[in-house]
Amino acid sequence: MFGHPGERDNSLVWYRREDGREPFTEWLDALRDRVAQTSIRVRLRHMSRLKGVVSHHEREIAELRADRELAVAYLKAAMESLDDPDERAAGLLALRTVAEAHGLPKVTHTIPELRSISV
């Protein structure tokens, strides 16, 4: 578990047990869904830079546009998820988001696998 940003700075604080283990970090490292894991890591890395309220999608686009290495990692995770029927929809969303971040117009048609997912 992590705390919310402090009043004077935006640093994140992770809960650390007396034995030194960090349950949140262990949980994140153990996630099987690589797209979700990458997405969470991206947001955590950039939370300290937030200056105001923006939508999740706008922030994701800005992060992927600003960090090429992150976009490549995001694409790799998305491609891996396409082989798993349970993760395919998330992978397609990730591919669409990276494409939009790098100049392709926002997709306006429906992707069958995404009909049940609100974006």
N, C-alpha and C positions, 0 to 999 in steps of 0.2 A: 504494500500500500504506500502511496506517496501523498505528501501534504500539498496544500495549495500554495501558490506563490506568496511570499512574505510581503509585508507592506512596503519595505524599502527596496527590495530586489525581487527578481522573478525566479530565483533559484528553486529547484524542486528538491524535496527532501524525501528520501526513501526510508521506510521503517527497517530498522536493523535489529535483529534479536540479539540477546546477550551473547549467544555463541558466534555472532558475526554474520550469520546467514541473513539474506534479504529475500523474503518470500515473494515480493513482487518481481524482482529480477529473475528468480528461479522460475516463476510462472511464465514470464515473458519468454525466457530462453527455451522453455519446454513446449511452447505453442507449435502445433503441427502446421497450422495455416500460415505459410510464409508471407502471403500478402498482408494478412492482418498483423503479423509480427513486424514486418517492415513499416507498415503504416503507423503502428504505435510508436516504434522507435523514432520515426520521422517527427511525429508530433511532440514527443518528449524532448527531442533535440532542439526543436524550435520554439517551445513554449516560453522560454525565457526572453524571446525576442518580441513577443506579442505586445503591441502598443494599444490595441483597442479590440473591439469585437468585430470579427469577420466570420463569414460562414465557413463551415468545415471545407466545403468544396473550393471556395476562393483561396483559403489558406493552403490547401493541398496543391492547387495549381501553382501558386507562388513558390512553394517549397521545391516542387519538381522543376520549375523553370529556372530557379536560382542555383540549383545544385545538380550538375550533370551526373556526378558519381551516384547520387541518390536515385536519380531517374533510371540509370542503368540497373542498379540493384532492384529497384521497384519492378522494372520490366522483366528481369530474370525471375523474380519471385512470381510475377503474374504468369509468365510462360510455364513455369513448373506446375502452377495450379490448374492449368488447362487440361492436364491429363487426368485429374481427379474429378469425377462428376459432381461430388459434393462441394468442390471449391471452384468449379468452372465459372459460375456467375461472378464471383468476386474477382477472379482473374480477368474476365472480360471488362468489368468496371475499371480495374486498374489500368488495363491497356488503353481504354478510352480516355481516362484521365491524363495519362502521360501524353497521348496524342494531342489532346486539347492544350496541355501545358506548352507544347512545342509548336503551336501554330495551326493545327488542324481545327477546322470549325467544330463547334460542339455538335455531337451526334443528336439528331432529332428524331430518327426513326426508332422503332422498338426492336430490341434484341430479344428473341423468344425466351432465352434463359433468364432474362432480367425482369420479366413481367411481374413477378411476385416480390421484387425488391424495390423499395422506395429509395430514390436517390435525389 
